[in-house]
């Protein structure tokens, strides 16, 4: 399964949320991560995120794509490499 | 076709890029938009973005999902409504 995960969390929690996502997925840009992951590991990732984020204020968006063949990614402009833009 | 579009542009150009994307897609959070769109309208949108963004500095990520049935979106925490968080 391929997933895209976007977060919108209070600035105080950005670092912690980013760190959890980085363990499981690849950072794309700003608050967006993506990668191949199993449902089990994704659940583990979300459980960890639940301990860092505030569900009354923060948002985590998860897009599960059953088969990556159904998705085509195109980058226009500069493709940032993995860590160069890390906070 | 369903698309997710994420942008990473210089702060000076965020407003202009956001405005173009808002014409074609639905704003999800921060620098992420999504929605159902035809390839023709997406091309038009990207052509407009090309006039606003700087390809040597900025990045636009486009994820085309052939059939939205292949994708499942889940929001954890607060689902922000469309305009409440607009810059």
Backbone of each chain as nested JSON, in Angstrom:
{
  "chains": [
    {"id": "A", "residues": [
      {"number": 1, "name": "UNK", "atoms": {"N": [0.844, -1.194, 0.0], "CA": [0.0, 0.0, 0.0], "C": [0.883, 1.248, 0.0]}},
      {"number": 2, "name": "UNK", "atoms": {"N": [0.479, 2.229, -0.826], "CA": [1.216, 3.487, -0.86], "C": [0.389, 4.524, -0.1]}},
      {"number": 3, "name": "UNK", "atoms": {"N": [1.04, 5.342, 0.71], "CA": [0.283, 6.373, 1.418], "C": [0.921, 7.749, 1.275]}},
      {"number": 4, "name": "UNK", "atoms": {"N": [0.045, 8.742, 1.323], "CA": [0.466, 10.13, 1.456], "C": [-0.084, 10.585, 2.803]}},
      {"number": 5, "name": "UNK", "atoms": {"N": [0.738, 11.242, 3.583], "CA": [0.285, 11.743, 4.876], "C": [0.641, 13.223, 4.971]}},
      {"number": 6, "name": "UNK", "atoms": {"N": [-0.365, 14.034, 5.232], "CA": [-0.145, 15.472, 5.402], "C": [-0.559, 15.849, 6.811]}},
      {"number": 7, "name": "UNK", "atoms": {"N": [0.211, 16.694, 7.454], "CA": [-0.195, 17.113, 8.802], "C": [-0.369, 18.616, 8.864]}},
      {"number": 8, "name": "UNK", "atoms": {"N": [-1.257, 19.017, 9.759], "CA": [-1.495, 20.429, 10.022], "C": [-1.598, 20.526, 11.542]}},
      {"number": 9, "name": "UNK", "atoms": {"N": [-0.477, 20.759, 12.182], "CA": [-0.456, 20.745, 13.645], "C": [0.127, 22.051, 14.172]}},
      {"number": 10, "name": "UNK", "atoms": {"N": [-0.161, 22.332, 15.412], "CA": [0.359, 23.539, 16.035], "C": [1.89, 23.536, 15.949]}},
      {"number": 11, "name": "UNK", "atoms": {"N": [2.46, 24.716, 15.717], "CA": [3.901, 24.863, 15.524], "C": [4.7, 24.197, 16.656]}},
      {"number": 12, "name": "UNK", "atoms": {"N": [4.142, 24.188, 17.855], "CA": [4.819, 23.58, 19.015], "C": [5.014, 22.073, 18.836]}},
      {"number": 13, "name": "UNK", "atoms": {"N": [4.142, 21.456, 18.026], "CA": [4.192, 20.002, 17.878], "C": [4.746, 19.536, 16.524]}},
      {"number": 14, "name": "UNK", "atoms": {"N": [5.081, 20.487, 15.652], "CA": [5.558, 20.14, 14.309], "C": [6.773, 19.206, 14.355]}},
      {"number": 15, "name": "UNK", "atoms": {"N": [7.743, 19.544, 15.189], "CA": [8.981, 18.759, 15.275], "C": [8.715, 17.314, 15.673]}},
      {"number": 16, "name": "UNK", "atoms": {"N": [7.869, 17.127, 16.688], "CA": [7.559, 15.778, 17.184], "C": [6.811, 14.951, 16.145]}},
      {"number": 17, "name": "UNK", "atoms": {"N": [5.839, 15.581, 15.493], "CA": [5.036, 14.876, 14.476], "C": [5.917, 14.52, 13.272]}},
      {"number": 18, "name": "UNK", "atoms": {"N": [6.744, 15.473, 12.863], "CA": [7.667, 15.257, 11.746], "C": [8.592, 14.066, 12.04]}},
      {"number": 19, "name": "UNK", "atoms": {"N": [9.098, 14.008, 13.261], "CA": [10.033, 12.963, 13.678], "C": [9.382, 11.575, 13.618]}},
      {"number": 20, "name": "UNK", "atoms": {"N": [8.141, 11.476, 14.059], "CA": [7.43, 10.185, 14.007], "C": [7.242, 9.763, 12.546]}},
      {"number": 21, "name": "UNK", "atoms": {"N": [6.75, 10.679, 11.72], "CA": [6.481, 10.338, 10.314], "C": [7.757, 9.928, 9.581]}},
      {"number": 22, "name": "UNK", "atoms": {"N": [8.843, 10.588, 9.932], "CA": [10.135, 10.311, 9.304], "C": [10.609, 8.874, 9.563]}},
      {"number": 23, "name": "UNK", "atoms": {"N": [10.173, 8.292, 10.678], "CA": [10.532, 6.9, 10.995], "C": [9.897, 5.917, 10.012]}},
      {"number": 24, "name": "UNK", "atoms": {"N": [8.719, 6.29, 9.509], "CA": [7.924, 5.331, 8.724], "C": [7.866, 5.653, 7.231]}},
      {"number": 25, "name": "UNK", "atoms": {"N": [7.987, 6.954, 6.9], "CA": [7.755, 7.37, 5.512], "C": [8.86, 8.296, 5.027]}},
      {"number": 26, "name": "UNK", "atoms": {"N": [8.756, 8.699, 3.785], "CA": [9.737, 9.602, 3.184], "C": [9.151, 11.008, 3.133]}},
      {"number": 27, "name": "UNK", "atoms": {"N": [9.946, 11.946, 3.53], "CA": [9.494, 13.328, 3.521], "C": [9.487, 13.851, 2.09]}},
      {"number": 28, "name": "UNK", "atoms": {"N": [8.384, 14.491, 1.692], "CA": [8.284, 15.049, 0.347], "C": [8.563, 16.548, 0.371]}},
      {"number": 29, "name": "UNK", "atoms": {"N": [7.772, 17.267, 1.127], "CA": [7.965, 18.716, 1.244], "C": [7.085, 19.221, 2.381]}},
      {"number": 30, "name": "UNK", "atoms": {"N": [7.436, 20.352, 2.922], "CA": [6.673, 20.975, 4.012], "C": [6.096, 19.936, 4.973]}},
      {"number": 31, "name": "UNK", "atoms": {"N": [4.785, 19.798, 4.949], "CA": [4.108, 18.924, 5.915], "C": [3.571, 17.663, 5.236]}},
      {"number": 32, "name": "UNK", "atoms": {"N": [4.253, 17.24, 4.179], "CA": [3.794, 16.076, 3.405], "C": [4.836, 14.952, 3.398]}},
      {"number": 33, "name": "UNK", "atoms": {"N": [4.358, 13.757, 3.711], "CA": [5.193, 12.545, 3.67], "C": [4.537, 11.532, 2.746]}},
      {"number": 34, "name": "UNK", "atoms": {"N": [5.326, 10.58, 2.261], "CA": [4.747, 9.545, 1.42], "C": [5.607, 8.291, 1.478]}},
      {"number": 35, "name": "UNK", "atoms": {"N": [5.032, 7.194, 1.027], "CA": [5.825, 5.981, 0.937], "C": [5.002, 4.718, 0.958]}},
      {"number": 36, "name": "UNK", "atoms": {"N": [5.701, 3.623, 0.704], "CA": [5.123, 2.282, 0.736], "C": [5.119, 1.839, 2.199]}},
      {"number": 37, "name": "UNK", "atoms": {"N": [4.003, 1.333, 2.663], "CA": [3.904, 0.919, 4.064], "C": [2.811, -0.137, 4.197]}},
      {"number": 38, "name": "UNK", "atoms": {"N": [2.954, -0.992, 5.175], "CA": [1.884, -1.971, 5.43], "C": [0.818, -1.324, 6.315]}},
      {"number": 39, "name": "UNK", "atoms": {"N": [-0.378, -1.881, 6.295], "CA": [-1.456, -1.358, 7.148], "C": [-1.039, -1.448, 8.628]}},
      {"number": 40, "name": "UNK", "atoms": {"N": [-0.33, -2.527, 8.982], "CA": [0.108, -2.699, 10.366], "C": [1.07, -1.613, 10.82]}},
      {"number": 41, "name": "UNK", "atoms": {"N": [2.052, -1.313, 9.979], "CA": [3.012, -0.253, 10.327], "C": [2.35, 1.118, 10.308]}},
      {"number": 42, "name": "UNK", "atoms": {"N": [1.404, 1.3, 9.404], "CA": [0.689, 2.584, 9.364], "C": [-0.09, 2.774, 10.663]}},
      {"number": 43, "name": "UNK", "atoms": {"N": [-0.727, 1.706, 11.14], "CA": [-1.471, 1.788, 12.419], "C": [-0.522, 2.153, 13.558]}},
      {"number": 44, "name": "UNK", "atoms": {"N": [0.656, 1.536, 13.548], "CA": [1.664, 1.827, 14.574], "C": [2.088, 3.304, 14.5]}},
      {"number": 45, "name": "UNK", "atoms": {"N": [2.298, 3.766, 13.291], "CA": [2.669, 5.17, 13.046], "C": [1.572, 6.11, 13.564]}},
      {"number": 46, "name": "UNK", "atoms": {"N": [0.314, 5.789, 13.246], "CA": [-0.795, 6.649, 13.671], "C": [-0.969, 6.622, 15.188]}},
      {"number": 47, "name": "UNK", "atoms": {"N": [-0.697, 5.462, 15.791], "CA": [-0.796, 5.372, 17.258], "C": [0.275, 6.252, 17.898]}},
      {"number": 48, "name": "UNK", "atoms": {"N": [1.47, 6.261, 17.297], "CA": [2.538, 7.134, 17.823], "C": [2.169, 8.602, 17.639]}},
      {"number": 49, "name": "UNK", "atoms": {"N": [1.596, 8.902, 16.478], "CA": [1.197, 10.29, 16.208], "C": [0.137, 10.75, 17.213]}},
      {"number": 50, "name": "UNK", "atoms": {"N": [-0.743, 9.829, 17.57], "CA": [-1.818, 10.175, 18.515], "C": [-1.266, 10.594, 19.878]}},
      {"number": 51, "name": "UNK", "atoms": {"N": [-0.05, 10.136, 20.199], "CA": [0.54, 10.534, 21.481], "C": [1.237, 11.898, 21.385]}},
      {"number": 52, "name": "UNK", "atoms": {"N": [1.463, 12.356, 20.163], "CA": [2.172, 13.639, 19.966], "C": [1.228, 14.779, 19.579]}},
      {"number": 53, "name": "UNK", "atoms": {"N": [0.194, 14.456, 18.804], "CA": [-0.701, 15.496, 18.288], "C": [-1.881, 15.709, 19.232]}},
      {"number": 54, "name": "UNK", "atoms": {"N": [-2.514, 16.851, 19.096], "CA": [-3.714, 17.166, 19.877], "C": [-4.928, 17.042, 18.96]}},
      {"number": 55, "name": "UNK", "atoms": {"N": [-5.78, 16.013, 19.181], "CA": [-6.879, 15.742, 18.251], "C": [-7.935, 16.841, 18.206]}},
      {"number": 56, "name": "UNK", "atoms": {"N": [-7.909, 17.756, 19.184], "CA": [-8.892, 18.837, 19.199], "C": [-8.443, 20.045, 18.389]}},
      {"number": 57, "name": "UNK", "atoms": {"N": [-7.195, 20.051, 18.008], "CA": [-6.634, 21.22, 17.318], "C": [-5.94, 20.8, 16.017]}},
      {"number": 58, "name": "UNK", "atoms": {"N": [-5.209, 19.688, 16.082], "CA": [-4.363, 19.272, 14.963], "C": [-5.124, 18.361, 13.987]}},
      {"number": 59, "name": "UNK", "atoms": {"N": [-4.575, 18.239, 12.795], "CA": [-5.163, 17.356, 11.769], "C": [-4.058, 16.517, 11.123]}},
      {"number": 60, "name": "UNK", "atoms": {"N": [-4.38, 15.263, 10.877], "CA": [-3.496, 14.378, 10.109], "C": [-4.348, 13.802, 8.978]}},
      {"number": 61, "name": "UNK", "atoms": {"N": [-3.928, 14.019, 7.748], "CA": [-4.659, 13.524, 6.576], "C": [-3.906, 12.333, 5.999]}},
      {"number": 62, "name": "UNK", "atoms": {"N": [-4.61, 11.224, 5.857], "CA": [-3.981, 10.017, 5.323], "C": [-4.708, 9.593, 4.046]}},
      {"number": 63, "name": "UNK", "atoms": {"N": [-3.948, 9.455, 2.964], "CA": [-4.491, 8.995, 1.681], "C": [-3.872, 7.638, 1.39]}},
      {"number": 64, "name": "UNK", "atoms": {"N": [-4.712, 6.601, 1.47], "CA": [-4.226, 5.248, 1.191], "C": [-4.486, 4.914, -0.272]}},
      {"number": 65, "name": "UNK", "atoms": {"N": [-3.46, 4.534, -0.989], "CA": [-3.619, 4.166, -2.4], "C": [-3.282, 2.681, -2.518]}},
      {"number": 66, "name": "UNK", "atoms": {"N": [-4.336, 1.911, -2.821], "CA": [-4.252, 0.451, -2.759], "C": [-3.067, -0.068, -3.58]}},
      {"number": 67, "name": "UNK", "atoms": {"N": [-2.918, 0.445, -4.781], "CA": [-1.877, -0.036, -5.685], "C": [-1.153, 1.173, -6.279]}},
      {"number": 68, "name": "UNK", "atoms": {"N": [0.147, 1.294, -6.031], "CA": [0.846, 2.494, -6.529], "C": [0.783, 2.658, -8.048]}},
      {"number": 69, "name": "UNK", "atoms": {"N": [0.447, 1.578, -8.748], "CA": [0.284, 1.689, -10.213], "C": [-0.872, 2.609, -10.577]}},
      {"number": 70, "name": "UNK", "atoms": {"N": [-1.788, 2.8, -9.629], "CA": [-2.937, 3.68, -9.869], "C": [-2.583, 5.154, -9.695]}},
      {"number": 71, "name": "UNK", "atoms": {"N": [-1.359, 5.399, -9.273], "CA": [-0.958, 6.771, -9.004], "C": [0.245, 7.163, -9.843]}},
      {"number": 72, "name": "UNK", "atoms": {"N": [0.241, 8.39, -10.319], "CA": [1.397, 8.893, -11.061], "C": [1.833, 10.206, -10.409]}},
      {"number": 73, "name": "UNK", "atoms": {"N": [3.084, 10.236, -10.015], "CA": [3.612, 11.442, -9.365], "C": [4.461, 12.225, -10.357]}},
      {"number": 74, "name": "UNK", "atoms": {"N": [4.22, 13.51, -10.442], "CA": [5.022, 14.385, -11.301], "C": [5.483, 15.58, -10.477]}},
      {"number": 75, "name": "UNK", "atoms": {"N": [6.744, 15.938, -10.614], "CA": [7.253, 17.112, -9.905], "C": [7.595, 18.188, -10.926]}},
      {"number": 76, "name": "UNK", "atoms": {"N": [7.017, 19.362, -10.75], "CA": [7.325, 20.507, -11.614], "C": [8.234, 21.441, -10.827]}},
      {"number": 77, "name": "UNK", "atoms": {"N": [9.28, 21.907, -11.467], "CA": [10.233, 22.783, -10.79], "C": [11.315, 21.953, -10.134]}},
      {"number": 78, "name": "UNK", "atoms": {"N": [11.677, 22.34, -8.955], "CA": [12.797, 21.717, -8.258], "C": [12.3, 20.549, -7.406]}},
      {"number": 79, "name": "UNK", "atoms": {"N": [12.961, 19.397, -7.53], "CA": [12.643, 18.279, -6.637], "C": [13.621, 18.33, -5.469]}},
      {"number": 80, "name": "UNK", "atoms": {"N": [13.078, 18.66, -4.309], "CA": [13.924, 18.792, -3.122], "C": [14.383, 17.407, -2.675]}},
      {"number": 81, "name": "UNK", "atoms": {"N": [15.663, 17.318, -2.291], "CA": [16.073, 16.002, -1.812], "C": [15.7, 15.839, -0.349]}},
      {"number": 82, "name": "UNK", "atoms": {"N": [15.722, 14.603, 0.043], "CA": [15.103, 14.161, 1.291], "C": [15.337, 15.062, 2.5]}},
      {"number": 83, "name": "UNK", "atoms": {"N": [16.562, 15.351, 2.82], "CA": [16.81, 16.05, 4.085], "C": [17.204, 17.518, 3.935]}},
      {"number": 84, "name": "UNK", "atoms": {"N": [17.377, 17.955, 2.685], "CA": [17.968, 19.288, 2.502], "C": [17.113, 20.405, 3.089]}},
      {"number": 85, "name": "UNK", "atoms": {"N": [15.811, 20.165, 3.162], "CA": [14.935, 21.233, 3.643], "C": [14.452, 20.968, 5.06]}},
      {"number": 86, "name": "UNK", "atoms": {"N": [15.053, 20.007, 5.721], "CA": [14.564, 19.664, 7.057], "C": [14.623, 20.886, 7.963]}},
      {"number": 87, "name": "UNK", "atoms": {"N": [13.552, 21.048, 8.679], "CA": [13.38, 22.194, 9.609], "C": [14.662, 22.532, 10.344]}}
    ]},
    {"id": "B", "residues": [
      {"number": 1, "name": "UNK", "atoms": {"N": [-10.483, 11.93, -13.119], "CA": [-9.183, 11.775, -12.467], "C": [-9.164, 12.587, -11.167]}},
      {"number": 2, "name": "UNK", "atoms": {"N": [-8.607, 11.979, -10.123], "CA": [-8.48, 12.679, -8.846], "C": [-7.022, 13.109, -8.696]}},
      {"number": 3, "name": "UNK", "atoms": {"N": [-6.789, 14.318, -8.243], "CA": [-5.403, 14.75, -8.045], "C": [-5.186, 15.351, -6.664]}},
      {"number": 4, "name": "UNK", "atoms": {"N": [-3.965, 15.176, -6.213], "CA": [-3.472, 15.884, -5.034], "C": [-2.342, 16.766, -5.539]}},
      {"number": 5, "name": "UNK", "atoms": {"N": [-2.343, 18.024, -5.15], "CA": [-1.276, 18.937, -5.563], "C": [-0.703, 19.61, -4.319]}},
      {"number": 6, "name": "UNK", "atoms": {"N": [0.599, 19.471, -4.153], "CA": [1.282, 20.114, -3.032], "C": [2.286, 21.107, -3.598]}},
      {"number": 7, "name": "UNK", "atoms": {"N": [2.38, 22.263, -2.971], "CA": [3.373, 23.221, -3.472], "C": [4.367, 23.586, -2.376]}},
      {"number": 8, "name": "UNK", "atoms": {"N": [5.543, 23.931, -2.825], "CA": [6.611, 24.379, -1.933], "C": [7.26, 25.541, -2.671]}},
      {"number": 9, "name": "UNK", "atoms": {"N": [6.752, 26.728, -2.417], "CA": [7.228, 27.898, -3.168], "C": [7.692, 28.975, -2.203]}},
      {"number": 10, "name": "UNK", "atoms": {"N": [8.487, 29.876, -2.707], "CA": [8.972, 30.986, -1.884], "C": [7.778, 31.756, -1.319]}},
      {"number": 11, "name": "UNK", "atoms": {"N": [7.906, 32.195, -0.084], "CA": [6.822, 32.891, 0.632], "C": [6.247, 34.047, -0.198]}},
      {"number": 12, "name": "UNK", "atoms": {"N": [7.087, 34.685, -1.025], "CA": [6.627, 35.814, -1.846], "C": [5.576, 35.367, -2.864]}},
      {"number": 13, "name": "UNK", "atoms": {"N": [5.622, 34.088, -3.254], "CA": [4.731, 33.605, -4.31], "C": [3.601, 32.705, -3.805]}},
      {"number": 14, "name": "UNK", "atoms": {"N": [3.559, 32.459, -2.485], "CA": [2.544, 31.557, -1.926], "C": [1.122, 32.024, -2.266]}},
      {"number": 15, "name": "UNK", "atoms": {"N": [0.85, 33.3, -2.08], "CA": [-0.497, 33.83, -2.331], "C": [-0.95, 33.612, -3.763]}},
      {"number": 16, "name": "UNK", "atoms": {"N": [-0.051, 33.897, -4.713], "CA": [-0.39, 33.767, -6.141], "C": [-0.634, 32.307, -6.52]}},
      {"number": 17, "name": "UNK", "atoms": {"N": [0.226, 31.423, -6.022], "CA": [0.107, 29.993, -6.33], "C": [-1.175, 29.426, -5.7]}},
      {"number": 18, "name": "UNK", "atoms": {"N": [-1.427, 29.81, -4.471], "CA": [-2.634, 29.368, -3.757], "C": [-3.893, 29.793, -4.528]}},
      {"number": 19, "name": "UNK", "atoms": {"N": [-3.872, 31.031, -5.026], "CA": [-5.026, 31.585, -5.739], "C": [-5.317, 30.805, -7.027]}},
      {"number": 20, "name": "UNK", "atoms": {"N": [-4.273, 30.444, -7.749], "CA": [-4.459, 29.663, -8.987], "C": [-5.049, 28.294, -8.645]}},
      {"number": 21, "name": "UNK", "atoms": {"N": [-4.459, 27.622, -7.668], "CA": [-4.924, 26.267, -7.319], "C": [-6.372, 26.289, -6.828]}},
      {"number": 22, "name": "UNK", "atoms": {"N": [-6.725, 27.334, -6.117], "CA": [-8.084, 27.471, -5.574], "C": [-9.142, 27.541, -6.673]}},
      {"number": 23, "name": "UNK", "atoms": {"N": [-8.729, 28.031, -7.849], "CA": [-9.666, 28.106, -8.983], "C": [-10.053, 26.72, -9.482]}},
      {"number": 24, "name": "UNK", "atoms": {"N": [-9.136, 25.755, -9.342], "CA": [-9.318, 24.441, -9.967], "C": [-9.601, 23.317, -8.968]}},
      {"number": 25, "name": "UNK", "atoms": {"N": [-9.103, 23.479, -7.738], "CA": [-9.168, 22.357, -6.791], "C": [-9.658, 22.84, -5.427]}},
      {"number": 26, "name": "UNK", "atoms": {"N": [-9.788, 21.892, -4.518], "CA": [-10.251, 22.206, -3.169], "C": [-9.049, 22.215, -2.234]}},
      {"number": 27, "name": "UNK", "atoms": {"N": [-8.994, 23.216, -1.42], "CA": [-7.898, 23.34, -0.484], "C": [-8.087, 22.358, 0.662]}},
      {"number": 28, "name": "UNK", "atoms": {"N": [-7.05, 21.605, 0.994], "CA": [-7.124, 20.636, 2.083], "C": [-6.501, 21.214, 3.35]}},
      {"number": 29, "name": "UNK", "atoms": {"N": [-5.24, 21.566, 3.257], "CA": [-4.543, 22.152, 4.415], "C": [-3.213, 22.699, 3.94]}},
      {"number": 30, "name": "UNK", "atoms": {"N": [-2.665, 23.624, 4.68], "CA": [-1.371, 24.243, 4.355], "C": [-1.167, 24.401, 2.848]}},
      {"number": 31, "name": "UNK", "atoms": {"N": [-0.253, 23.63, 2.31], "CA": [0.098, 23.791, 0.893], "C": [-0.411, 22.615, 0.064]}},
      {"number": 32, "name": "UNK", "atoms": {"N": [-1.523, 22.032, 0.485], "CA": [-2.075, 20.856, -0.2], "C": [-3.486, 21.11, -0.722]}},
      {"number": 33, "name": "UNK", "atoms": {"N": [-3.672, 20.79, -2.0], "CA": [-4.988, 20.89, -2.645], "C": [-5.359, 19.526, -3.196]}},
      {"number": 34, "name": "UNK", "atoms": {"N": [-6.659, 19.318, -3.434], "CA": [-7.068, 18.051, -4.026], "C": [-8.393, 18.226, -4.756]}},
      {"number": 35, "name": "UNK", "atoms": {"N": [-8.72, 17.262, -5.583], "CA": [-10.025, 17.303, -6.225], "C": [-10.083, 16.523, -7.516]}},
      {"number": 36, "name": "UNK", "atoms": {"N": [-11.301, 16.428, -8.013], "CA": [-11.578, 15.765, -9.282], "C": [-11.327, 16.795, -10.386]}},
      {"number": 37, "name": "UNK", "atoms": {"N": [-10.589, 16.41, -11.403], "CA": [-10.265, 17.359, -12.472], "C": [-9.964, 16.572, -13.751]}},
      {"number": 38, "name": "UNK", "atoms": {"N": [-10.191, 17.202, -14.877], "CA": [-9.836, 16.553, -16.149], "C": [-8.365, 16.835, -16.446]}},
      {"number": 39, "name": "UNK", "atoms": {"N": [-7.779, 16.01, -17.292], "CA": [-6.38, 16.225, -17.68], "C": [-6.242, 17.604, -18.355]}},
      {"number": 40, "name": "UNK", "atoms": {"N": [-7.237, 17.989, -19.148], "CA": [-7.203, 19.283, -19.841], "C": [-7.17, 20.45, -18.878]}},
      {"number": 41, "name": "UNK", "atoms": {"N": [-8.058, 20.409, -17.88], "CA": [-8.088, 21.498, -16.904], "C": [-6.836, 21.486, -16.024]}},
      {"number": 42, "name": "UNK", "atoms": {"N": [-6.33, 20.308, -15.75], "CA": [-5.093, 20.226, -14.959], "C": [-3.937, 20.876, -15.723]}},
      {"number": 43, "name": "UNK", "atoms": {"N": [-3.891, 20.611, -17.035], "CA": [-2.837, 21.235, -17.869], "C": [-2.954, 22.752, -17.832]}},
      {"number": 44, "name": "UNK", "atoms": {"N": [-4.202, 23.235, -17.918], "CA": [-4.459, 24.68, -17.872], "C": [-3.992, 25.248, -16.513]}},
      {"number": 45, "name": "UNK", "atoms": {"N": [-4.322, 24.536, -15.464], "CA": [-3.919, 24.933, -14.11], "C": [-2.383, 24.992, -14.003]}},
      {"number": 46, "name": "UNK", "atoms": {"N": [-1.718, 23.96, -14.52], "CA": [-0.252, 23.918, -14.441], "C": [0.388, 25.017, -15.286]}},
      {"number": 47, "name": "UNK", "atoms": {"N": [-0.243, 25.332, -16.419], "CA": [0.271, 26.417, -17.267], "C": [0.168, 27.747, -16.525]}},
      {"number": 48, "name": "UNK", "atoms": {"N": [-0.938, 27.934, -15.814], "CA": [-1.097, 29.169, -15.019], "C": [-0.071, 29.209, -13.889]}},
      {"number": 49, "name": "UNK", "atoms": {"N": [0.126, 28.056, -13.252], "CA": [1.109, 27.998, -12.155], "C": [2.507, 28.329, -12.657]}},
      {"number": 50, "name": "UNK", "atoms": {"N": [2.799, 27.892, -13.884], "CA": [4.123, 28.133, -14.464], "C": [4.406, 29.629, -14.622]}},
      {"number": 51, "name": "UNK", "atoms": {"N": [3.346, 30.426, -14.734], "CA": [3.542, 31.876, -14.87], "C": [3.737, 32.542, -13.505]}},
      {"number": 52, "name": "UNK", "atoms": {"N": [3.403, 31.83, -12.435], "CA": [3.493, 32.41, -11.081], "C": [4.702, 31.893, -10.299]}},
      {"number": 53, "name": "UNK", "atoms": {"N": [5.05, 30.621, -10.537], "CA": [6.124, 30.002, -9.761], "C": [7.467, 30.158, -10.472]}},
      {"number": 54, "name": "UNK", "atoms": {"N": [8.534, 30.007, -9.71], "CA": [9.882, 30.056, -10.269], "C": [10.429, 28.623, -10.32]}},
      {"number": 55, "name": "UNK", "atoms": {"N": [10.568, 28.064, -11.539], "CA": [10.953, 26.651, -11.66], "C": [12.35, 26.329, -11.138]}},
      {"number": 56, "name": "UNK", "atoms": {"N": [13.161, 27.357, -10.905], "CA": [14.516, 27.129, -10.404], "C": [14.565, 27.067, -8.872]}},
      {"number": 57, "name": "UNK", "atoms": {"N": [13.477, 27.461, -8.245], "CA": [13.453, 27.533, -6.783], "C": [12.255, 26.767, -6.206]}},
      {"number": 58, "name": "UNK", "atoms": {"N": [11.115, 26.916, -6.866], "CA": [9.855, 26.377, -6.338], "C": [9.602, 24.945, -6.821]}},
      {"number": 59, "name": "UNK", "atoms": {"N": [8.704, 24.267, -6.105], "CA": [8.307, 22.906, -6.497], "C": [6.788, 22.77, -6.444]}},
      {"number": 60, "name": "UNK", "atoms": {"N": [6.261, 22.064, -7.421], "CA": [4.84, 21.704, -7.43], "C": [4.794, 20.186, -7.607]}},
      {"number": 61, "name": "UNK", "atoms": {"N": [4.168, 19.493, -6.663], "CA": [4.054, 18.04, -6.705], "C": [2.629, 17.673, -7.109]}},
      {"number": 62, "name": "UNK", "atoms": {"N": [2.5, 16.874, -8.156], "CA": [1.172, 16.472, -8.627], "C": [1.065, 14.952, -8.554]}},
      {"number": 63, "name": "UNK", "atoms": {"N": [0.046, 14.47, -7.844], "CA": [-0.227, 13.032, -7.737], "C": [-1.548, 12.774, -8.456]}},
      {"number": 64, "name": "UNK", "atoms": {"N": [-1.464, 12.107, -9.598], "CA": [-2.673, 11.788, -10.368], "C": [-3.145, 10.392, -9.966]}},
      {"number": 65, "name": "UNK", "atoms": {"N": [-4.386, 10.288, -9.544], "CA": [-4.944, 8.985, -9.184], "C": [-6.051, 8.677, -10.182]}},
      {"number": 66, "name": "UNK", "atoms": {"N": [-5.786, 7.642, -11.002], "CA": [-6.641, 7.353, -12.155], "C": [-8.105, 7.204, -11.745]}},
      {"number": 67, "name": "UNK", "atoms": {"N": [-8.346, 6.478, -10.684], "CA": [-9.711, 6.216, -10.261], "C": [-9.806, 6.455, -8.755]}},
      {"number": 68, "name": "UNK", "atoms": {"N": [-10.648, 7.398, -8.324], "CA": [-10.692, 7.724, -6.893], "C": [-11.073, 6.527, -6.011]}},
      {"number": 69, "name": "UNK", "atoms": {"N": [-11.64, 5.488, -6.63], "CA": [-11.962, 4.276, -5.854], "C": [-10.689, 3.594, -5.349]}},
      {"number": 70, "name": "UNK", "atoms": {"N": [-9.57, 3.891, -5.993], "CA": [-8.29, 3.316, -5.574], "C": [-7.688, 4.037, -4.365]}},
      {"number": 71, "name": "UNK", "atoms": {"N": [-8.352, 5.117, -3.964], "CA": [-7.813, 5.923, -2.876], "C": [-8.809, 6.017, -1.727]}},
      {"number": 72, "name": "UNK", "atoms": {"N": [-8.279, 5.973, -0.505], "CA": [-9.146, 6.153, 0.662], "C": [-8.544, 7.248, 1.516]}},
      {"number": 73, "name": "UNK", "atoms": {"N": [-9.338, 8.278, 1.763], "CA": [-8.845, 9.4, 2.568], "C": [-9.405, 9.295, 3.982]}},
      {"number": 74, "name": "UNK", "atoms": {"N": [-8.55, 9.466, 4.966], "CA": [-8.979, 9.449, 6.359], "C": [-8.386, 10.667, 7.044]}},
      {"number": 75, "name": "UNK", "atoms": {"N": [-9.206, 11.353, 7.812], "CA": [-8.702, 12.512, 8.555], "C": [-8.725, 12.185, 10.041]}},
      {"number": 76, "name": "UNK", "atoms": {"N": [-7.579, 12.329, 10.684], "CA": [-7.485, 12.127, 12.125], "C": [-7.39, 13.5, 12.778]}},
      {"number": 77, "name": "UNK", "atoms": {"N": [-8.158, 13.706, 13.827], "CA": [-8.164, 15.007, 14.497], "C": [-9.219, 15.89, 13.865]}},
      {"number": 78, "name": "UNK", "atoms": {"N": [-8.879, 17.143, 13.691], "CA": [-9.839, 18.136, 13.221], "C": [-9.806, 18.214, 11.701]}},
      {"number": 79, "name": "UNK", "atoms": {"N": [-10.969, 18.167, 11.074], "CA": [-11.024, 18.387, 9.624], "C": [-11.335, 19.869, 9.409]}},
      {"number": 80, "name": "UNK", "atoms": {"N": [-10.353, 20.573, 8.896], "CA": [-10.512, 22.016, 8.69], "C": [-11.468, 22.258, 7.531]}},
      {"number": 81, "name": "UNK", "atoms": {"N": [-12.348, 23.242, 7.717], "CA": [-13.219, 23.513, 6.576], "C": [-12.51, 24.415, 5.588]}},
      {"number": 82, "name": "UNK", "atoms": {"N": [-13.072, 24.406, 4.417], "CA": [-12.416, 24.934, 3.22], "C": [-11.689, 26.272, 3.395]}},
      {"number": 83, "name": "UNK", "atoms": {"N": [-12.381, 27.27, 3.915], "CA": [-11.78, 28.602, 3.896], "C": [-11.296, 29.093, 5.262]}},
      {"number": 84, "name": "UNK", "atoms": {"N": [-11.59, 28.312, 6.32], "CA": [-11.344, 28.842, 7.66], "C": [-9.875, 29.156, 7.923]}},
      {"number": 85, "name": "UNK", "atoms": {"N": [-8.995, 28.429, 7.242], "CA": [-7.58, 28.63, 7.524], "C": [-6.888, 29.391, 6.4]}},
      {"number": 86, "name": "UNK", "atoms": {"N": [-7.668, 29.97, 5.512], "CA": [-7.041, 30.666, 4.375], "C": [-6.124, 31.777, 4.876]}},
      {"number": 87, "name": "UNK", "atoms": {"N": [-4.962, 31.824, 4.276], "CA": [-3.915, 32.81, 4.627], "C": [-4.489, 34.197, 4.895]}}
    ]}
  ]
}
